[in-house]
Amino acid sequence: MAQFPQYSDRPRILVVGGGYVGLYVAHKLQKKVKAHGGIVTLVDPLPYMTYQPFLPEVAGGNIEARHAVVSHRMHLTETELITGKVTAIDHQRRAATVEPADGGEPFELTYRDVVVAAGAITRTFPIEGLRDEGIGLKTIEEAVALRNQLLERIETGSLMAPGPERDRALTFVVVGGGFAGIEAIAEIEDLARAAVKKNDRLERSDIRFVLIEAMGRIMPEVTESQAEWVVEHLRARGVQVKLNTSLSRAVDGRLELINMADKSPSDEFETDTLIWTAGVQANPMVRGSDFPIDDRGRVRANAELRITGDDGPLEGAWTAGDVSAVPDLSGGGVGGFCVPNAQHAVRQAKRLAKNIYAERYGVGHVKQYKHKNLGAVAGFGQYKGVANIMGFGMKGFPAWLAHRGYHGMAMPMFERKFRVVINWILSFLFRRDTTHLMDLQTPRRQFREAATPPPKKQKAPVSDSSASGSGNRDAYSEPKQPEGSSAKA
Ligand SMILES: Cc1cc2nc3c(=O)[nH]c(=O)nc-3n(C[C@H](O)[C@H](O)[C@H](O)COP(=O)(O)OP(=O)(O)OC[C@H]3O[C@@H](n4cnc5c(N)ncnc54)[C@H](O)[C@@H]3O)c2cc1C
């Protein structure tokens, strides 16, 4: 196995994953650790942290994609950054295997302390066709692709004659009625409404939005009456909300739905856009480590955020965020553990940074993590939302304001907050931007077309006299090939 060519030989704190937890831990520790002669190293396949609560707004075109991510290079200036994936951790040897993002030779990094912060991945089920037809909403690239797909399908659909092909193009489906799914369908419905206003060939009623949820209610984070209000609100906006319903097949874009009560078929229709937001699971990368894992695939931790086995905490091993099972000392959570959300991830990261520093350098004290969930806020497009803050419920415009206020504040780093807020003001002044970018998958198409010589003109039968002279050959056509040579394809 190769050795990383220029890695620091200082005592290392290795941070695996640069999302909420990784970004905050590295940011809090980088200078302090360097001052003590150590180094913080962050490994992530992405060069940025994604502010995931903004993904629905990126898909809806209310936030510029680059503003919803925080560049590691810009903000972790005292951290050793490696763009790659950690594929294995051998804590016995204090060594991690890193696979560079550019596909280069894997190499080994040794460390003194490790922070496992690789988050979660989209959780799917073995549904035939889902892998080929579905798209998640966990990355900035997915959010950008969704926005473009929606606007492209609306534009293309507007040129089609009414019929099954147009219905398929103009049907948008979200599976999963949690926060992410509800925010996603509400934001893209708002975007579709704005796009249709500018397109004389379509009415809003030509576009179909379907939300599929397997349980009898949506959004477990808000009260039952708020959840019912959200369903009514979405239905009033023309979204078909199908509760107690599950997707059973999705081959070639033909969706088959079943009723959860008796598993009987409930509906069948076609779509080009199937968005999957039915939950997350701890990143399976931890299975390539010698750390203790619980039955849900999470790294086992104690309240001090130390990785903990049956014989107690492991020296020099820490974890937090969606990848970990951290006890919820406030008495909340699910099964006694903190739920996977940003509220916990950020606060755990700050506590974890203090705990490592106290343990390694003797400054401060190692303390247990304890945080009572403050509630939840959700935005449903311009001026609409729902919130439950410390048991106080809000709906509509006040909830939308609370949502914007909270996330405007919670976005890490001042310059990012500023960009997002300026963008919101611009959207308010000039309305939602419904431009869709073309050729994102094929950016060289136009250049290749320009660089391709035009096809040779078919020569018309000519008289002997013109064939012998220079004639009227097109100035841009390829020169004649000598007899016997073959033209390049
Ligand atoms: C659409 C959506 C909306 C959300 N809205 C809210 C909300 O409104 N409120 C809220 O509290 N929470 C919300 N969440 C949840 C919240 O975003 C997560 O709980 C939070 O991001 C968890 O932080 P984390 O650091 O554990 O993981 P992440 O932020 O996911 O970071 C994990 C990092 O690890 C990296 N990584 C992955 N594999 C490897 C590897 N093998 N090696 C190295 N690095 C790796 C990833 O690239 C990533 O950068 C939302 C999530 C989604 C998807």
Ligand as a Chemical Component Dictionary entry (heavy atoms), coordinates in Angstrom:
data_LIG
# 
_chem_comp.id                   LIG 
_chem_comp.type                 NON-POLYMER 
_chem_comp.pdbx_formal_charge   0 
_chem_comp.three_letter_code    LIG 
# 
loop_
_chem_comp_atom.comp_id 
_chem_comp_atom.atom_id 
_chem_comp_atom.alt_atom_id 
_chem_comp_atom.type_symbol 
_chem_comp_atom.charge 
_chem_comp_atom.model_Cartn_x 
_chem_comp_atom.model_Cartn_y 
_chem_comp_atom.model_Cartn_z 
_chem_comp_atom.pdbx_ordinal 
LIG C1  C1  C 0 -32.784 16.969 2.671  1  
LIG C2  C2  C 0 -32.376 17.012 4.122  2  
LIG C3  C3  C 0 -32.913 17.986 4.954  3  
LIG C4  C4  C 0 -32.545 18.040 6.302  4  
LIG N1  N1  N 0 -33.100 18.996 7.094  5  
LIG C5  C5  C 0 -32.774 19.060 8.388  6  
LIG C6  C6  C 0 -33.338 20.068 9.229  7  
LIG O1  O1  O 0 -34.154 20.883 8.780  8  
LIG N2  N2  N 0 -32.957 20.100 10.541 9  
LIG C7  C7  C 0 -32.050 19.206 11.061 10 
LIG O2  O2  O 0 -31.731 19.283 12.260 11 
LIG N3  N3  N 0 -31.494 18.245 10.296 12 
LIG C8  C8  C 0 -31.837 18.151 8.978  13 
LIG N4  N4  N 0 -31.278 17.184 8.190  14 
LIG C9  C9  C 0 -30.335 16.207 8.794  15 
LIG C10 C10 C 0 -28.920 16.759 8.908  16 
LIG O3  O3  O 0 -28.510 17.337 7.697  17 
LIG C11 C11 C 0 -27.967 15.648 9.350  18 
LIG O4  O4  O 0 -28.428 15.138 10.578 19 
LIG C12 C12 C 0 -26.535 16.150 9.506  20 
LIG O5  O5  O 0 -26.027 16.505 8.253  21 
LIG C13 C13 C 0 -25.634 15.091 10.172 22 
LIG O6  O6  O 0 -24.327 15.570 10.244 23 
LIG P1  P1  P 0 -23.079 14.554 10.122 24 
LIG O7  O7  O 0 -21.845 15.380 10.256 25 
LIG O8  O8  O 0 -23.278 13.411 11.014 26 
LIG O9  O9  O 0 -23.176 13.978 8.637  27 
LIG P2  P2  P 0 -23.030 14.743 7.255  28 
LIG O10 O10 O 0 -23.322 16.184 7.413  29 
LIG O11 O11 O 0 -23.866 13.964 6.290  30 
LIG O12 O12 O 0 -21.483 14.582 6.889  31 
LIG C14 C14 C 0 -20.887 13.345 6.593  32 
LIG C15 C15 C 0 -19.642 13.610 5.773  33 
LIG O13 O13 O 0 -18.903 12.403 5.678  34 
LIG C16 C16 C 0 -18.380 12.294 4.365  35 
LIG N5  N5  N 0 -18.103 10.889 4.093  36 
LIG C17 C17 C 0 -18.956 9.920  3.693  37 
LIG N6  N6  N 0 -18.302 8.750  3.551  38 
LIG C18 C18 C 0 -17.009 8.977  3.866  39 
LIG C19 C19 C 0 -15.837 8.171  3.903  40 
LIG N7  N7  N 0 -15.879 6.862  3.575  41 
LIG N8  N8  N 0 -14.654 8.730  4.255  42 
LIG C20 C20 C 0 -14.597 10.053 4.577  43 
LIG N9  N9  N 0 -15.689 10.869 4.565  44 
LIG C21 C21 C 0 -16.869 10.331 4.226  45 
LIG C22 C22 C 0 -19.491 12.875 3.497  46 
LIG O14 O14 O 0 -18.992 13.270 2.228  47 
LIG C23 C23 C 0 -19.938 14.051 4.351  48 
LIG O15 O15 O 0 -19.229 15.223 4.047  49 
LIG C24 C24 C 0 -31.610 17.102 6.829  50 
LIG C25 C25 C 0 -31.053 16.139 5.990  51 
LIG C26 C26 C 0 -31.435 16.081 4.645  52 
LIG C27 C27 C 0 -30.835 15.032 3.740  53 
# 
loop_
_chem_comp_bond.comp_id 
_chem_comp_bond.atom_id_1 
_chem_comp_bond.atom_id_2 
_chem_comp_bond.value_order 
_chem_comp_bond.pdbx_ordinal 
LIG C1  C2  SING 1  
LIG C2  C3  SING 2  
LIG C2  C26 DOUB 3  
LIG C3  C4  DOUB 4  
LIG C4  N1  SING 5  
LIG C4  C24 SING 6  
LIG N1  C5  DOUB 7  
LIG C5  C6  SING 8  
LIG C5  C8  SING 9  
LIG C6  O1  DOUB 10 
LIG C6  N2  SING 11 
LIG N2  C7  SING 12 
LIG C7  O2  DOUB 13 
LIG C7  N3  SING 14 
LIG N3  C8  DOUB 15 
LIG C8  N4  SING 16 
LIG N4  C9  SING 17 
LIG N4  C24 SING 18 
LIG C9  C10 SING 19 
LIG C10 O3  SING 20 
LIG C10 C11 SING 21 
LIG C11 O4  SING 22 
LIG C11 C12 SING 23 
LIG C12 O5  SING 24 
LIG C12 C13 SING 25 
LIG C13 O6  SING 26 
LIG O6  P1  SING 27 
LIG P1  O7  DOUB 28 
LIG P1  O8  SING 29 
LIG P1  O9  SING 30 
LIG O9  P2  SING 31 
LIG P2  O10 DOUB 32 
LIG P2  O11 SING 33 
LIG P2  O12 SING 34 
LIG O12 C14 SING 35 
LIG C14 C15 SING 36 
LIG C15 O13 SING 37 
LIG C15 C23 SING 38 
LIG O13 C16 SING 39 
LIG C16 N5  SING 40 
LIG C16 C22 SING 41 
LIG N5  C17 SING 42 
LIG N5  C21 SING 43 
LIG C17 N6  DOUB 44 
LIG N6  C18 SING 45 
LIG C18 C19 SING 46 
LIG C18 C21 DOUB 47 
LIG C19 N7  SING 48 
LIG C19 N8  DOUB 49 
LIG N8  C20 SING 50 
LIG C20 N9  DOUB 51 
LIG N9  C21 SING 52 
LIG C22 O14 SING 53 
LIG C22 C23 SING 54 
LIG C23 O15 SING 55 
LIG C24 C25 DOUB 56 
LIG C25 C26 SING 57 
LIG C26 C27 SING 58 
# 
